[in-house]
Amino acid sequence: MNAAFDSWQAFFAMGGYAFYVWLAVAATLLPLLGLVLHTFWQRKQLLNEVGRRQARERRIRQSKQPTAAQPAEQRGK
């Protein structure tokens, strides 16, 4: 198996088409990186929202439970 390029310099030069090749590589990798970062950010936002909703529901349930400090006539309502 033969190497396609004689040196690293030849690899990066891409046979005189380096500008187009590396522009295409960047045009592919940057959106993919953006997608990964956006996915992590969106996951964090979703988990925070779920946590807020669960805390709210917990507070609502606790507020509906009768406490020992309430008079007996209020507990029956």
mmJSON file of the N, C-alpha and C atoms, coordinates in Angstrom:
{"data_MODEL":{"atom_site":{
"group_PDB":["ATOM","ATOM","ATOM","ATOM","ATOM","ATOM","ATOM","ATOM","ATOM","ATOM","ATOM","ATOM","ATOM","ATOM","ATOM","ATOM","ATOM","ATOM","ATOM","ATOM","ATOM","ATOM","ATOM","ATOM","ATOM","ATOM","ATOM","ATOM","ATOM","ATOM","ATOM","ATOM","ATOM","ATOM","ATOM","ATOM","ATOM","ATOM","ATOM","ATOM","ATOM","ATOM","ATOM","ATOM","ATOM","ATOM","ATOM","ATOM","ATOM","ATOM","ATOM","ATOM","ATOM","ATOM","ATOM","ATOM","ATOM","ATOM","ATOM","ATOM","ATOM","ATOM","ATOM","ATOM","ATOM","ATOM","ATOM","ATOM","ATOM","ATOM","ATOM","ATOM","ATOM","ATOM","ATOM","ATOM","ATOM","ATOM","ATOM","ATOM","ATOM","ATOM","ATOM","ATOM","ATOM","ATOM","ATOM","ATOM","ATOM","ATOM","ATOM","ATOM","ATOM","ATOM","ATOM","ATOM","ATOM","ATOM","ATOM","ATOM","ATOM","ATOM","ATOM","ATOM","ATOM","ATOM","ATOM","ATOM","ATOM","ATOM","ATOM","ATOM","ATOM","ATOM","ATOM","ATOM","ATOM","ATOM","ATOM","ATOM","ATOM","ATOM","ATOM","ATOM","ATOM","ATOM","ATOM","ATOM","ATOM","ATOM","ATOM","ATOM","ATOM","ATOM","ATOM","ATOM","ATOM","ATOM","ATOM","ATOM","ATOM","ATOM","ATOM","ATOM","ATOM","ATOM","ATOM","ATOM","ATOM","ATOM","ATOM","ATOM","ATOM","ATOM","ATOM","ATOM","ATOM","ATOM","ATOM","ATOM","ATOM","ATOM","ATOM","ATOM","ATOM","ATOM","ATOM","ATOM","ATOM","ATOM","ATOM","ATOM","ATOM","ATOM","ATOM","ATOM","ATOM","ATOM","ATOM","ATOM","ATOM","ATOM","ATOM","ATOM","ATOM","ATOM","ATOM","ATOM","ATOM","ATOM","ATOM","ATOM","ATOM","ATOM","ATOM","ATOM","ATOM","ATOM","ATOM","ATOM","ATOM","ATOM","ATOM","ATOM","ATOM","ATOM","ATOM","ATOM","ATOM","ATOM","ATOM","ATOM","ATOM","ATOM","ATOM","ATOM","ATOM","ATOM","ATOM","ATOM","ATOM","ATOM","ATOM","ATOM","ATOM","ATOM","ATOM","ATOM","ATOM","ATOM","ATOM"],
"id":[1,2,3,4,5,6,7,8,9,10,11,12,13,14,15,16,17,18,19,20,21,22,23,24,25,26,27,28,29,30,31,32,33,34,35,36,37,38,39,40,41,42,43,44,45,46,47,48,49,50,51,52,53,54,55,56,57,58,59,60,61,62,63,64,65,66,67,68,69,70,71,72,73,74,75,76,77,78,79,80,81,82,83,84,85,86,87,88,89,90,91,92,93,94,95,96,97,98,99,100,101,102,103,104,105,106,107,108,109,110,111,112,113,114,115,116,117,118,119,120,121,122,123,124,125,126,127,128,129,130,131,132,133,134,135,136,137,138,139,140,141,142,143,144,145,146,147,148,149,150,151,152,153,154,155,156,157,158,159,160,161,162,163,164,165,166,167,168,169,170,171,172,173,174,175,176,177,178,179,180,181,182,183,184,185,186,187,188,189,190,191,192,193,194,195,196,197,198,199,200,201,202,203,204,205,206,207,208,209,210,211,212,213,214,215,216,217,218,219,220,221,222,223,224,225,226,227,228,229,230,231],
"type_symbol":["N","C","C","N","C","C","N","C","C","N","C","C","N","C","C","N","C","C","N","C","C","N","C","C","N","C","C","N","C","C","N","C","C","N","C","C","N","C","C","N","C","C","N","C","C","N","C","C","N","C","C","N","C","C","N","C","C","N","C","C","N","C","C","N","C","C","N","C","C","N","C","C","N","C","C","N","C","C","N","C","C","N","C","C","N","C","C","N","C","C","N","C","C","N","C","C","N","C","C","N","C","C","N","C","C","N","C","C","N","C","C","N","C","C","N","C","C","N","C","C","N","C","C","N","C","C","N","C","C","N","C","C","N","C","C","N","C","C","N","C","C","N","C","C","N","C","C","N","C","C","N","C","C","N","C","C","N","C","C","N","C","C","N","C","C","N","C","C","N","C","C","N","C","C","N","C","C","N","C","C","N","C","C","N","C","C","N","C","C","N","C","C","N","C","C","N","C","C","N","C","C","N","C","C","N","C","C","N","C","C","N","C","C","N","C","C","N","C","C","N","C","C","N","C","C","N","C","C","N","C","C"],
"label_atom_id":["N","CA","C","N","CA","C","N","CA","C","N","CA","C","N","CA","C","N","CA","C","N","CA","C","N","CA","C","N","CA","C","N","CA","C","N","CA","C","N","CA","C","N","CA","C","N","CA","C","N","CA","C","N","CA","C","N","CA","C","N","CA","C","N","CA","C","N","CA","C","N","CA","C","N","CA","C","N","CA","C","N","CA","C","N","CA","C","N","CA","C","N","CA","C","N","CA","C","N","CA","C","N","CA","C","N","CA","C","N","CA","C","N","CA","C","N","CA","C","N","CA","C","N","CA","C","N","CA","C","N","CA","C","N","CA","C","N","CA","C","N","CA","C","N","CA","C","N","CA","C","N","CA","C","N","CA","C","N","CA","C","N","CA","C","N","CA","C","N","CA","C","N","CA","C","N","CA","C","N","CA","C","N","CA","C","N","CA","C","N","CA","C","N","CA","C","N","CA","C","N","CA","C","N","CA","C","N","CA","C","N","CA","C","N","CA","C","N","CA","C","N","CA","C","N","CA","C","N","CA","C","N","CA","C","N","CA","C","N","CA","C","N","CA","C","N","CA","C","N","CA","C","N","CA","C","N","CA","C","N","CA","C","N","CA","C","N","CA","C"],
"label_alt_id":[null,null,null,null,null,null,null,null,null,null,null,null,null,null,null,null,null,null,null,null,null,null,null,null,null,null,null,null,null,null,null,null,null,null,null,null,null,null,null,null,null,null,null,null,null,null,null,null,null,null,null,null,null,null,null,null,null,null,null,null,null,null,null,null,null,null,null,null,null,null,null,null,null,null,null,null,null,null,null,null,null,null,null,null,null,null,null,null,null,null,null,null,null,null,null,null,null,null,null,null,null,null,null,null,null,null,null,null,null,null,null,null,null,null,null,null,null,null,null,null,null,null,null,null,null,null,null,null,null,null,null,null,null,null,null,null,null,null,null,null,null,null,null,null,null,null,null,null,null,null,null,null,null,null,null,null,null,null,null,null,null,null,null,null,null,null,null,null,null,null,null,null,null,null,null,null,null,null,null,null,null,null,null,null,null,null,null,null,null,null,null,null,null,null,null,null,null,null,null,null,null,null,null,null,null,null,null,null,null,null,null,null,null,null,null,null,null,null,null,null,null,null,null,null,null,null,null,null,null,null,null],
"label_comp_id":["MET","MET","MET","ASN","ASN","ASN","ALA","ALA","ALA","ALA","ALA","ALA","PHE","PHE","PHE","ASP","ASP","ASP","SER","SER","SER","TRP","TRP","TRP","GLN","GLN","GLN","ALA","ALA","ALA","PHE","PHE","PHE","PHE","PHE","PHE","ALA","ALA","ALA","MET","MET","MET","GLY","GLY","GLY","GLY","GLY","GLY","TYR","TYR","TYR","ALA","ALA","ALA","PHE","PHE","PHE","TYR","TYR","TYR","VAL","VAL","VAL","TRP","TRP","TRP","LEU","LEU","LEU","ALA","ALA","ALA","VAL","VAL","VAL","ALA","ALA","ALA","ALA","ALA","ALA","THR","THR","THR","LEU","LEU","LEU","LEU","LEU","LEU","PRO","PRO","PRO","LEU","LEU","LEU","LEU","LEU","LEU","GLY","GLY","GLY","LEU","LEU","LEU","VAL","VAL","VAL","LEU","LEU","LEU","HIS","HIS","HIS","THR","THR","THR","PHE","PHE","PHE","TRP","TRP","TRP","GLN","GLN","GLN","ARG","ARG","ARG","LYS","LYS","LYS","GLN","GLN","GLN","LEU","LEU","LEU","LEU","LEU","LEU","ASN","ASN","ASN","GLU","GLU","GLU","VAL","VAL","VAL","GLY","GLY","GLY","ARG","ARG","ARG","ARG","ARG","ARG","GLN","GLN","GLN","ALA","ALA","ALA","ARG","ARG","ARG","GLU","GLU","GLU","ARG","ARG","ARG","ARG","ARG","ARG","ILE","ILE","ILE","ARG","ARG","ARG","GLN","GLN","GLN","SER","SER","SER","LYS","LYS","LYS","GLN","GLN","GLN","PRO","PRO","PRO","THR","THR","THR","ALA","ALA","ALA","ALA","ALA","ALA","GLN","GLN","GLN","PRO","PRO","PRO","ALA","ALA","ALA","GLU","GLU","GLU","GLN","GLN","GLN","ARG","ARG","ARG","GLY","GLY","GLY","LYS","LYS","LYS"],
"label_asym_id":["A","A","A","A","A","A","A","A","A","A","A","A","A","A","A","A","A","A","A","A","A","A","A","A","A","A","A","A","A","A","A","A","A","A","A","A","A","A","A","A","A","A","A","A","A","A","A","A","A","A","A","A","A","A","A","A","A","A","A","A","A","A","A","A","A","A","A","A","A","A","A","A","A","A","A","A","A","A","A","A","A","A","A","A","A","A","A","A","A","A","A","A","A","A","A","A","A","A","A","A","A","A","A","A","A","A","A","A","A","A","A","A","A","A","A","A","A","A","A","A","A","A","A","A","A","A","A","A","A","A","A","A","A","A","A","A","A","A","A","A","A","A","A","A","A","A","A","A","A","A","A","A","A","A","A","A","A","A","A","A","A","A","A","A","A","A","A","A","A","A","A","A","A","A","A","A","A","A","A","A","A","A","A","A","A","A","A","A","A","A","A","A","A","A","A","A","A","A","A","A","A","A","A","A","A","A","A","A","A","A","A","A","A","A","A","A","A","A","A","A","A","A","A","A","A","A","A","A","A","A","A"],
"label_entity_id":["1","1","1","1","1","1","1","1","1","1","1","1","1","1","1","1","1","1","1","1","1","1","1","1","1","1","1","1","1","1","1","1","1","1","1","1","1","1","1","1","1","1","1","1","1","1","1","1","1","1","1","1","1","1","1","1","1","1","1","1","1","1","1","1","1","1","1","1","1","1","1","1","1","1","1","1","1","1","1","1","1","1","1","1","1","1","1","1","1","1","1","1","1","1","1","1","1","1","1","1","1","1","1","1","1","1","1","1","1","1","1","1","1","1","1","1","1","1","1","1","1","1","1","1","1","1","1","1","1","1","1","1","1","1","1","1","1","1","1","1","1","1","1","1","1","1","1","1","1","1","1","1","1","1","1","1","1","1","1","1","1","1","1","1","1","1","1","1","1","1","1","1","1","1","1","1","1","1","1","1","1","1","1","1","1","1","1","1","1","1","1","1","1","1","1","1","1","1","1","1","1","1","1","1","1","1","1","1","1","1","1","1","1","1","1","1","1","1","1","1","1","1","1","1","1","1","1","1","1","1","1"],
"label_seq_id":[1,1,1,2,2,2,3,3,3,4,4,4,5,5,5,6,6,6,7,7,7,8,8,8,9,9,9,10,10,10,11,11,11,12,12,12,13,13,13,14,14,14,15,15,15,16,16,16,17,17,17,18,18,18,19,19,19,20,20,20,21,21,21,22,22,22,23,23,23,24,24,24,25,25,25,26,26,26,27,27,27,28,28,28,29,29,29,30,30,30,31,31,31,32,32,32,33,33,33,34,34,34,35,35,35,36,36,36,37,37,37,38,38,38,39,39,39,40,40,40,41,41,41,42,42,42,43,43,43,44,44,44,45,45,45,46,46,46,47,47,47,48,48,48,49,49,49,50,50,50,51,51,51,52,52,52,53,53,53,54,54,54,55,55,55,56,56,56,57,57,57,58,58,58,59,59,59,60,60,60,61,61,61,62,62,62,63,63,63,64,64,64,65,65,65,66,66,66,67,67,67,68,68,68,69,69,69,70,70,70,71,71,71,72,72,72,73,73,73,74,74,74,75,75,75,76,76,76,77,77,77],
"pdbx_PDB_ins_code":[null,null,null,null,null,null,null,null,null,null,null,null,null,null,null,null,null,null,null,null,null,null,null,null,null,null,null,null,null,null,null,null,null,null,null,null,null,null,null,null,null,null,null,null,null,null,null,null,null,null,null,null,null,null,null,null,null,null,null,null,null,null,null,null,null,null,null,null,null,null,null,null,null,null,null,null,null,null,null,null,null,null,null,null,null,null,null,null,null,null,null,null,null,null,null,null,null,null,null,null,null,null,null,null,null,null,null,null,null,null,null,null,null,null,null,null,null,null,null,null,null,null,null,null,null,null,null,null,null,null,null,null,null,null,null,null,null,null,null,null,null,null,null,null,null,null,null,null,null,null,null,null,null,null,null,null,null,null,null,null,null,null,null,null,null,null,null,null,null,null,null,null,null,null,null,null,null,null,null,null,null,null,null,null,null,null,null,null,null,null,null,null,null,null,null,null,null,null,null,null,null,null,null,null,null,null,null,null,null,null,null,null,null,null,null,null,null,null,null,null,null,null,null,null,null,null,null,null,null,null,null],
"Cartn_x":[0.843,0.0,0.894,0.667,1.482,0.797,1.605,1.062,0.638,-0.449,-0.951,-0.12,0.522,1.317,2.711,3.693,5.081,5.418,4.726,5.03,3.754,3.857,2.724,2.427,3.479,3.29,2.479,2.772,2.023,0.573,0.402,-0.952,-1.77,-1.209,-1.948,-2.145,-1.247,-1.388,-2.453,-2.737,-3.766,-3.629,-2.446,-2.205,-2.621,-2.533,-2.879,-4.339,-5.121,-6.538,-6.833,-5.823,-5.955,-7.067,-7.162,-8.18,-9.573,-9.878,-11.206,-11.452,-10.427,-10.575,-10.785,-9.928,-10.038,-11.262,-11.691,-12.938,-14.117,-14.097,-15.164,-15.13,-13.94,-13.816,-14.374,-14.005,-14.501,-16.012,-16.514,-17.955,-18.743,-18.084,-18.736,-18.607,-17.406,-17.153,-17.762,-17.777,-18.333,-19.821,-20.641,-22.058,-22.259,-21.451,-21.569,-21.213,-20.179,-19.794,-20.904,-21.464,-22.576,-23.771,-24.045,-25.158,-24.939,-23.725,-23.406,-23.558,-23.022,-23.128,-24.579,-25.345,-26.758,-27.526,-27.195,-27.851,-27.579,-26.322,-25.994,-26.708,-26.736,-27.413,-28.904,-29.514,-30.944,-31.271,-30.409,-30.611,-30.58,-29.627,-29.527,-30.784,-31.264,-32.478,-33.676,-33.782,-34.891,-34.875,-33.698,-33.595,-33.929,-33.511,-33.861,-35.363,-36.0,-37.449,-38.183,-37.742,-38.361,-38.2,-37.037,-36.808,-37.711,-37.874,-38.766,-40.209,-40.638,-42.023,-42.234,-41.259,-41.388,-41.421,-40.587,-40.589,-41.92,-42.461,-43.758,-44.856,-44.878,-45.889,-45.742,-44.514,-44.264,-44.81,-44.573,-45.086,-46.608,-47.204,-48.672,-49.228,-48.63,-49.088,-48.936,-47.816,-47.594,-48.583,-48.949,-49.884,-51.296,-51.615,-52.94,-53.053,-51.927,-51.967,-52.295,-53.194,-53.507,-52.329,-52.148,-51.074,-51.688,-50.894,-51.37,-51.766,-51.229,-51.523,-52.89,-53.5,-54.803,-55.897,-56.906,-58.034,-58.747,-59.427,-60.079,-61.139,-61.892,-62.928,-62.37,-61.151,-60.546,-59.994,-59.57,-59.017,-60.1,-61.321,-62.401,-62.881,-62.551,-63.022,-62.231],
"Cartn_y":[-1.169,0.0,1.238,2.132,3.339,4.524,5.395,6.611,7.571,8.273,9.196,10.471,10.812,12.043,11.702,12.433,12.193,12.798,13.857,14.533,15.171,15.657,16.363,17.653,18.283,19.524,19.239,18.144,17.773,17.415,16.779,16.443,17.711,18.679,19.905,20.756,20.63,21.376,20.75,19.468,18.756,18.927,18.842,18.901,20.212,21.294,22.607,22.986,22.096,22.364,22.536,22.875,22.946,23.9,25.068,26.042,25.429,24.778,24.212,22.999,22.164,20.957,21.327,22.201,22.543,23.42,24.188,24.939,23.976,22.929,21.921,21.16,20.858,20.182,21.073,22.352,23.29,23.474,23.538,23.715,22.491,21.362,20.156,20.055,20.276,20.069,21.156,22.391,23.469,23.291,23.002,22.744,21.508,20.474,19.29,19.617,20.396,20.824,21.683,22.589,23.412,22.564,21.524,20.628,19.894,19.432,18.732,19.681,20.889,21.861,22.245,22.447,22.788,21.646,20.411,19.255,19.195,19.411,19.411,20.55,21.731,22.884,22.605,22.04,21.758,20.691,19.701,18.658,19.267,20.152,20.812,21.637,22.371,23.169,22.266,21.145,20.217,19.627,19.209,18.649,19.696,20.949,22.019,22.24,22.221,22.416,21.283,20.056,18.911,19.056,19.469,19.668,20.746,21.846,22.92,22.438,21.68,21.168,20.2,19.32,18.376,19.1,20.121,20.888,21.603,22.148,22.828,21.852,20.675,19.675,19.216,19.081,18.692,19.754,21.033,22.12,22.139,21.879,21.857,20.727,19.525,18.393,18.683,19.294,19.606,20.647,21.581,22.611,22.051,20.953,20.351,19.389,18.948,18.034,18.805,18.257,18.946,18.841,19.869,19.871,19.799,19.465,19.341,20.698,21.778,23.112,23.615,22.986,23.44,22.957,23.767,23.316,22.146,21.336,20.119,20.438,21.554,21.877,22.252,22.784,23.107,21.864,20.885,19.659,18.869,18.947,18.19,18.77,19.991,20.641,20.21],
"Cartn_z":[0.0,0.0,0.0,-0.943,-1.069,-0.398,0.161,0.769,-0.345,-0.133,-1.14,-1.193,-0.096,-0.024,0.489,-0.019,0.367,1.723,2.102,3.365,3.908,5.133,5.739,4.979,4.487,3.722,2.452,1.792,0.59,0.954,2.117,2.564,2.773,3.488,3.759,2.504,1.529,0.28,-0.628,-0.438,-1.185,-2.7,-3.186,-4.623,-5.257,-4.503,-5.029,-4.806,-4.231,-3.977,-2.483,-1.725,-0.271,0.162,-0.469,-0.055,-0.15,-1.243,-1.458,-0.57,-0.432,0.383,1.84,2.395,3.811,4.084,3.088,3.233,3.332,2.526,2.575,3.903,4.385,5.68,6.787,6.767,7.783,7.661,6.434,6.217,6.686,6.812,7.324,8.843,9.347,10.773,11.662,11.215,12.049,12.32,11.314,11.631,12.51,12.302,13.154,14.597,14.803,16.145,16.749,15.946,16.413,16.806,16.033,16.332,17.653,17.878,19.127,20.314,20.193,21.284,21.545,20.485,20.635,21.307,20.97,21.572,23.065,23.476,24.903,25.626,25.01,25.622,25.752,24.71,24.727,25.773,25.922,26.936,28.324,28.56,29.867,30.139,29.149,29.31,29.604,28.91,29.107,30.51,30.973,32.319,33.379,33.164,34.1,34.128,32.969,32.897,33.602,33.405,34.078,35.587,36.033,37.467,38.039,37.296,37.755,37.848,36.858,36.886,38.041,38.273,39.374,40.713,40.876,42.115,42.305,41.235,41.313,41.713,41.078,41.413,42.859,43.337,44.723,45.679,45.346,46.189,46.194,45.04,44.959,45.816,45.714,46.527,48.011,48.394,49.812,50.313,49.477,49.916,50.075,49.39,49.493,50.665,51.222,52.353,53.626,54.46,55.717,56.683,57.454,58.448,59.827,60.819,62.196,62.76,62.23,62.741,62.292,61.264,60.79,61.74,61.977,62.802,62.137,62.932,62.442,61.394,61.555,60.584,59.215,59.187,57.899,57.2,57.992,57.412,56.686,57.118,56.506,55.191,54.874,53.654,52.455],
"occupancy":[1.0,1.0,1.0,1.0,1.0,1.0,1.0,1.0,1.0,1.0,1.0,1.0,1.0,1.0,1.0,1.0,1.0,1.0,1.0,1.0,1.0,1.0,1.0,1.0,1.0,1.0,1.0,1.0,1.0,1.0,1.0,1.0,1.0,1.0,1.0,1.0,1.0,1.0,1.0,1.0,1.0,1.0,1.0,1.0,1.0,1.0,1.0,1.0,1.0,1.0,1.0,1.0,1.0,1.0,1.0,1.0,1.0,1.0,1.0,1.0,1.0,1.0,1.0,1.0,1.0,1.0,1.0,1.0,1.0,1.0,1.0,1.0,1.0,1.0,1.0,1.0,1.0,1.0,1.0,1.0,1.0,1.0,1.0,1.0,1.0,1.0,1.0,1.0,1.0,1.0,1.0,1.0,1.0,1.0,1.0,1.0,1.0,1.0,1.0,1.0,1.0,1.0,1.0,1.0,1.0,1.0,1.0,1.0,1.0,1.0,1.0,1.0,1.0,1.0,1.0,1.0,1.0,1.0,1.0,1.0,1.0,1.0,1.0,1.0,1.0,1.0,1.0,1.0,1.0,1.0,1.0,1.0,1.0,1.0,1.0,1.0,1.0,1.0,1.0,1.0,1.0,1.0,1.0,1.0,1.0,1.0,1.0,1.0,1.0,1.0,1.0,1.0,1.0,1.0,1.0,1.0,1.0,1.0,1.0,1.0,1.0,1.0,1.0,1.0,1.0,1.0,1.0,1.0,1.0,1.0,1.0,1.0,1.0,1.0,1.0,1.0,1.0,1.0,1.0,1.0,1.0,1.0,1.0,1.0,1.0,1.0,1.0,1.0,1.0,1.0,1.0,1.0,1.0,1.0,1.0,1.0,1.0,1.0,1.0,1.0,1.0,1.0,1.0,1.0,1.0,1.0,1.0,1.0,1.0,1.0,1.0,1.0,1.0,1.0,1.0,1.0,1.0,1.0,1.0,1.0,1.0,1.0,1.0,1.0,1.0,1.0,1.0,1.0,1.0,1.0,1.0],
"B_iso_or_equiv":[0.0,0.0,0.0,0.0,0.0,0.0,0.0,0.0,0.0,0.0,0.0,0.0,0.0,0.0,0.0,0.0,0.0,0.0,0.0,0.0,0.0,0.0,0.0,0.0,0.0,0.0,0.0,0.0,0.0,0.0,0.0,0.0,0.0,0.0,0.0,0.0,0.0,0.0,0.0,0.0,0.0,0.0,0.0,0.0,0.0,0.0,0.0,0.0,0.0,0.0,0.0,0.0,0.0,0.0,0.0,0.0,0.0,0.0,0.0,0.0,0.0,0.0,0.0,0.0,0.0,0.0,0.0,0.0,0.0,0.0,0.0,0.0,0.0,0.0,0.0,0.0,0.0,0.0,0.0,0.0,0.0,0.0,0.0,0.0,0.0,0.0,0.0,0.0,0.0,0.0,0.0,0.0,0.0,0.0,0.0,0.0,0.0,0.0,0.0,0.0,0.0,0.0,0.0,0.0,0.0,0.0,0.0,0.0,0.0,0.0,0.0,0.0,0.0,0.0,0.0,0.0,0.0,0.0,0.0,0.0,0.0,0.0,0.0,0.0,0.0,0.0,0.0,0.0,0.0,0.0,0.0,0.0,0.0,0.0,0.0,0.0,0.0,0.0,0.0,0.0,0.0,0.0,0.0,0.0,0.0,0.0,0.0,0.0,0.0,0.0,0.0,0.0,0.0,0.0,0.0,0.0,0.0,0.0,0.0,0.0,0.0,0.0,0.0,0.0,0.0,0.0,0.0,0.0,0.0,0.0,0.0,0.0,0.0,0.0,0.0,0.0,0.0,0.0,0.0,0.0,0.0,0.0,0.0,0.0,0.0,0.0,0.0,0.0,0.0,0.0,0.0,0.0,0.0,0.0,0.0,0.0,0.0,0.0,0.0,0.0,0.0,0.0,0.0,0.0,0.0,0.0,0.0,0.0,0.0,0.0,0.0,0.0,0.0,0.0,0.0,0.0,0.0,0.0,0.0,0.0,0.0,0.0,0.0,0.0,0.0,0.0,0.0,0.0,0.0,0.0,0.0],
"pdbx_formal_charge":[null,null,null,null,null,null,null,null,null,null,null,null,null,null,null,null,null,null,null,null,null,null,null,null,null,null,null,null,null,null,null,null,null,null,null,null,null,null,null,null,null,null,null,null,null,null,null,null,null,null,null,null,null,null,null,null,null,null,null,null,null,null,null,null,null,null,null,null,null,null,null,null,null,null,null,null,null,null,null,null,null,null,null,null,null,null,null,null,null,null,null,null,null,null,null,null,null,null,null,null,null,null,null,null,null,null,null,null,null,null,null,null,null,null,null,null,null,null,null,null,null,null,null,null,null,null,null,null,null,null,null,null,null,null,null,null,null,null,null,null,null,null,null,null,null,null,null,null,null,null,null,null,null,null,null,null,null,null,null,null,null,null,null,null,null,null,null,null,null,null,null,null,null,null,null,null,null,null,null,null,null,null,null,null,null,null,null,null,null,null,null,null,null,null,null,null,null,null,null,null,null,null,null,null,null,null,null,null,null,null,null,null,null,null,null,null,null,null,null,null,null,null,null,null,null,null,null,null,null,null,null],
"auth_seq_id":[1,1,1,2,2,2,3,3,3,4,4,4,5,5,5,6,6,6,7,7,7,8,8,8,9,9,9,10,10,10,11,11,11,12,12,12,13,13,13,14,14,14,15,15,15,16,16,16,17,17,17,18,18,18,19,19,19,20,20,20,21,21,21,22,22,22,23,23,23,24,24,24,25,25,25,26,26,26,27,27,27,28,28,28,29,29,29,30,30,30,31,31,31,32,32,32,33,33,33,34,34,34,35,35,35,36,36,36,37,37,37,38,38,38,39,39,39,40,40,40,41,41,41,42,42,42,43,43,43,44,44,44,45,45,45,46,46,46,47,47,47,48,48,48,49,49,49,50,50,50,51,51,51,52,52,52,53,53,53,54,54,54,55,55,55,56,56,56,57,57,57,58,58,58,59,59,59,60,60,60,61,61,61,62,62,62,63,63,63,64,64,64,65,65,65,66,66,66,67,67,67,68,68,68,69,69,69,70,70,70,71,71,71,72,72,72,73,73,73,74,74,74,75,75,75,76,76,76,77,77,77],
"auth_comp_id":["MET","MET","MET","ASN","ASN","ASN","ALA","ALA","ALA","ALA","ALA","ALA","PHE","PHE","PHE","ASP","ASP","ASP","SER","SER","SER","TRP","TRP","TRP","GLN","GLN","GLN","ALA","ALA","ALA","PHE","PHE","PHE","PHE","PHE","PHE","ALA","ALA","ALA","MET","MET","MET","GLY","GLY","GLY","GLY","GLY","GLY","TYR","TYR","TYR","ALA","ALA","ALA","PHE","PHE","PHE","TYR","TYR","TYR","VAL","VAL","VAL","TRP","TRP","TRP","LEU","LEU","LEU","ALA","ALA","ALA","VAL","VAL","VAL","ALA","ALA","ALA","ALA","ALA","ALA","THR","THR","THR","LEU","LEU","LEU","LEU","LEU","LEU","PRO","PRO","PRO","LEU","LEU","LEU","LEU","LEU","LEU","GLY","GLY","GLY","LEU","LEU","LEU","VAL","VAL","VAL","LEU","LEU","LEU","HIS","HIS","HIS","THR","THR","THR","PHE","PHE","PHE","TRP","TRP","TRP","GLN","GLN","GLN","ARG","ARG","ARG","LYS","LYS","LYS","GLN","GLN","GLN","LEU","LEU","LEU","LEU","LEU","LEU","ASN","ASN","ASN","GLU","GLU","GLU","VAL","VAL","VAL","GLY","GLY","GLY","ARG","ARG","ARG","ARG","ARG","ARG","GLN","GLN","GLN","ALA","ALA","ALA","ARG","ARG","ARG","GLU","GLU","GLU","ARG","ARG","ARG","ARG","ARG","ARG","ILE","ILE","ILE","ARG","ARG","ARG","GLN","GLN","GLN","SER","SER","SER","LYS","LYS","LYS","GLN","GLN","GLN","PRO","PRO","PRO","THR","THR","THR","ALA","ALA","ALA","ALA","ALA","ALA","GLN","GLN","GLN","PRO","PRO","PRO","ALA","ALA","ALA","GLU","GLU","GLU","GLN","GLN","GLN","ARG","ARG","ARG","GLY","GLY","GLY","LYS","LYS","LYS"],
"auth_asym_id":["A","A","A","A","A","A","A","A","A","A","A","A","A","A","A","A","A","A","A","A","A","A","A","A","A","A","A","A","A","A","A","A","A","A","A","A","A","A","A","A","A","A","A","A","A","A","A","A","A","A","A","A","A","A","A","A","A","A","A","A","A","A","A","A","A","A","A","A","A","A","A","A","A","A","A","A","A","A","A","A","A","A","A","A","A","A","A","A","A","A","A","A","A","A","A","A","A","A","A","A","A","A","A","A","A","A","A","A","A","A","A","A","A","A","A","A","A","A","A","A","A","A","A","A","A","A","A","A","A","A","A","A","A","A","A","A","A","A","A","A","A","A","A","A","A","A","A","A","A","A","A","A","A","A","A","A","A","A","A","A","A","A","A","A","A","A","A","A","A","A","A","A","A","A","A","A","A","A","A","A","A","A","A","A","A","A","A","A","A","A","A","A","A","A","A","A","A","A","A","A","A","A","A","A","A","A","A","A","A","A","A","A","A","A","A","A","A","A","A","A","A","A","A","A","A","A","A","A","A","A","A"],
"auth_atom_id":["N","CA","C","N","CA","C","N","CA","C","N","CA","C","N","CA","C","N","CA","C","N","CA","C","N","CA","C","N","CA","C","N","CA","C","N","CA","C","N","CA","C","N","CA","C","N","CA","C","N","CA","C","N","CA","C","N","CA","C","N","CA","C","N","CA","C","N","CA","C","N","CA","C","N","CA","C","N","CA","C","N","CA","C","N","CA","C","N","CA","C","N","CA","C","N","CA","C","N","CA","C","N","CA","C","N","CA","C","N","CA","C","N","CA","C","N","CA","C","N","CA","C","N","CA","C","N","CA","C","N","CA","C","N","CA","C","N","CA","C","N","CA","C","N","CA","C","N","CA","C","N","CA","C","N","CA","C","N","CA","C","N","CA","C","N","CA","C","N","CA","C","N","CA","C","N","CA","C","N","CA","C","N","CA","C","N","CA","C","N","CA","C","N","CA","C","N","CA","C","N","CA","C","N","CA","C","N","CA","C","N","CA","C","N","CA","C","N","CA","C","N","CA","C","N","CA","C","N","CA","C","N","CA","C","N","CA","C","N","CA","C","N","CA","C","N","CA","C","N","CA","C","N","CA","C","N","CA","C","N","CA","C","N","CA","C","N","CA","C"],
"pdbx_PDB_model_num":[1,1,1,1,1,1,1,1,1,1,1,1,1,1,1,1,1,1,1,1,1,1,1,1,1,1,1,1,1,1,1,1,1,1,1,1,1,1,1,1,1,1,1,1,1,1,1,1,1,1,1,1,1,1,1,1,1,1,1,1,1,1,1,1,1,1,1,1,1,1,1,1,1,1,1,1,1,1,1,1,1,1,1,1,1,1,1,1,1,1,1,1,1,1,1,1,1,1,1,1,1,1,1,1,1,1,1,1,1,1,1,1,1,1,1,1,1,1,1,1,1,1,1,1,1,1,1,1,1,1,1,1,1,1,1,1,1,1,1,1,1,1,1,1,1,1,1,1,1,1,1,1,1,1,1,1,1,1,1,1,1,1,1,1,1,1,1,1,1,1,1,1,1,1,1,1,1,1,1,1,1,1,1,1,1,1,1,1,1,1,1,1,1,1,1,1,1,1,1,1,1,1,1,1,1,1,1,1,1,1,1,1,1,1,1,1,1,1,1,1,1,1,1,1,1,1,1,1,1,1,1]
}}}
